[in-house]
Every structure is written in structure tokens, then in C-alpha cells.
Amino acid sequence: MLRFTLKRLFSLALSLIAASVVIFFGIEIIPGDAARLMLGINATQDAVDALRVQLGLDQSMVARYFDWASGLLRGDFGTSYTYRVPVAEMMQGRVWVSLPLALYALLLSTLIAFPIGIIAAARRGSWADWLVMGGTQLGVAIPNFWFAMIMVQILALKYQFFTAGGFPGWEDPALALKALTLPAFALALPQASILARVMRSSLLDTLSEDFMRTARAKGRSRRGALVNHALRNAMIPVLTIIGLQFSFLIAGAIIIERIFFLPGLGSMIFTAIRQRDLIVVESAVMLLVFAVIIVTFLVDITYALVDPRLRRRR
């Protein structure tokens, strides 16, 4: 297990290095000059050149990459071109919007997917199974931003059960959770549909195993065999999907945050792109990639602990 973990750590380090190169150079080659955009089209070339020196944009792209990457290793995400404040300070408050939103959406997705996935597997071929499969197919097909706008129109504007946007802060946790409920549902819908289908498929594979027939032959009821034997063995691929979904929810909430005017990392990245504040975009995207890689690593290690066959195969 130690050898397997060290190999995964080495792979994680290579992934982070590759991601940093792709993120930095992929963003830096975007046409446009941040200094010119900040000063306006009427600024003189001397003023633009002076600002470029002040921001460090006069250096070569390779030199700026190594400065940025070495700063990340020290915990220094750089300084915003636009606001002239450390990027870490800008991200600090916004993480506590994006992270709870992702956790809330993952909780809702799990609470929705598990019951309907179990029902569909237990009643395979029945009207309940067809209804669940049709509903999950629809959930996968519907874009979450469209579903978010429908919920805002009905639940926020028409019936006023929830607020249409904004975030009041965590001084009042009840109001904060209420503000995150609609965006969390919008994010959870497609993920719950995918998770329910995986749960059903995994359970059906487990129900056809020999040990399930043995359990039934020993007198176990269908429900008892499903809960005590099949469900436990079917959880391994389901837990893997949950870990991957959490990674997606952390990194994939930019549009939802814009729809609901949430001050999260997604909104900050969107604003920084519009202002061409490239250091903010690079550092925030790198933070999201780091979170995704760490979650994937933890899921992989947990999977290997649960199933030793995976360790031996790798």
C-alpha cells in the first residue's frame, strides 16, 4: 500500500506541474494587453510601458511562469493587476461560498440518487424502473443553468420561497443555507441523475452474483439481501463517482454563481477574465485544479484500501 501511495503521489505531482504549464501559457497567449486595458486607449505608450514594468509584464513568459510557480509553492498566489491586493486575500472569502455550495449540492445529489437508484434496481423492469430511468435521462439532458433559471422564475419570483440571488454571509447560517439552496439544487440535478444510474447498474451487477443467490437460499428476504449484502458491495463504484462529482461541483459552478450573483470563485474568475486580470485567473484556476486532483487522489487511495485487487493490478 505504501508503494502504491507513493506512486500516486508522484503522479499527483506530475499532474500539478502539467496543469500549471497548461494553465499559465494557455491564458497568457490570449490576445490583449492588461496594462493597455487598465490605462485605457488614450494612455501614452510610455505610461503603458511603465505599468508593464511595474506589473512585471516586461519579463519573458518563461521567467514569469517560474516566478508564478515558485510563488505557488510558497503559498503566494501573486498580486492582482486591477486591485493591487494579494490574490490569496481575494480568494479567501470566496472559497467559503464555493466550497459550501459544492458540499451542499453533493449532499442533495446523494440524498436524491440513492433512494431512486435502489428502487429502480429492486424493481427492475417495472413501471417504477422505467419512470426512474426516464427521469434520470431527462435530468442528464437538461442544462443546469436552464433549470436554475426556471427555479428562479417559479420558486423565487412567483412564489418567493427563496431569494433570487445574492449571499448574506455566514453570520446567519439559516439565511446563508437558504440562499444556497436553489443553486445547490441546480447543480445537484444532473449529478443526481448520473449517480442514480450508476447506483442502479452497480446494484444489478451485484444482484446477479452467486453470494446473493446463497443469501436468498439461506432464507434472507429480498429486501434483507439487498440491504445487507448487495448494497454494501455495490458502493465501491458509487463512492468513486461521488468523489469525481465533488471535483466537478467545485470547478463547475461558474455559470450557476453568475446566475445567482454569488460571490464565489466562479464569479471572481469571470470578472477577472473580463478585466484581463490574468494573475487572478491563473491562480484561481490552479487552486480549483489542485482541489480536483487532491479529491481524485483521495478517492483513488480509498478505493485501493477497499478493494486490494486494484492495488495489485496497478
Number of C-alpha atoms within 10 A of each C-alpha: 12 7 9 14 16 11 13 16 14 10 14 17 13 12 14 16 13 11 16 22 15 13 17 23 14 11 16 17 9 10 8 10 13 20 23 18 15 16 13 11 10 7 13 11 11 9 13 20 15 14 19 17 13 12 16 14 16 13 12 9 14 12 11 15 17 12 13 19 20 13 13 16 9 8 10 15 24 20 19 20 23 17 10 10 12 15 20 17 12 17 19 12 14 17 17 15 21 24 17 16 26 25 15 21 28 26 18 19 25 19 13 18 24 18 13 24 26 23 16 25 24 19 12 14 10 11 11 16 20 14 13 20 19 12 13 24 15 14 19 15 11 13 14 22 18 13 19 21 19 13 19 23 14 13 16 17 13 10 10 12 12 18 18 19 18 16 18 14 15 12 8 9 11 9 16 17 18 15 22 25 18 25 29 25 23 22 28 27 26 22 28 29 27 21 26 28 23 20 28 27 19 22 24 18 13 19 21 11 11 9 14 18 13 12 17 14 10 9 10 15 12 12 11 13 19 23 13 12 16 22 17 12 17 21 15 16 15 22 16 16 18 20 19 16 25 22 22 17 24 24 20 16 24 19 15 22 25 19 19 21 14 24 19 23 29 27 22 21 22 16 15 20 16 10 14 24 21 21 22 26 24 24 25 23 20 19 17 18 20 18 17 20 20 16 17 19 18 15 18 18 18 14 18 18 13 12 12 11 11 14 17 10 6 8
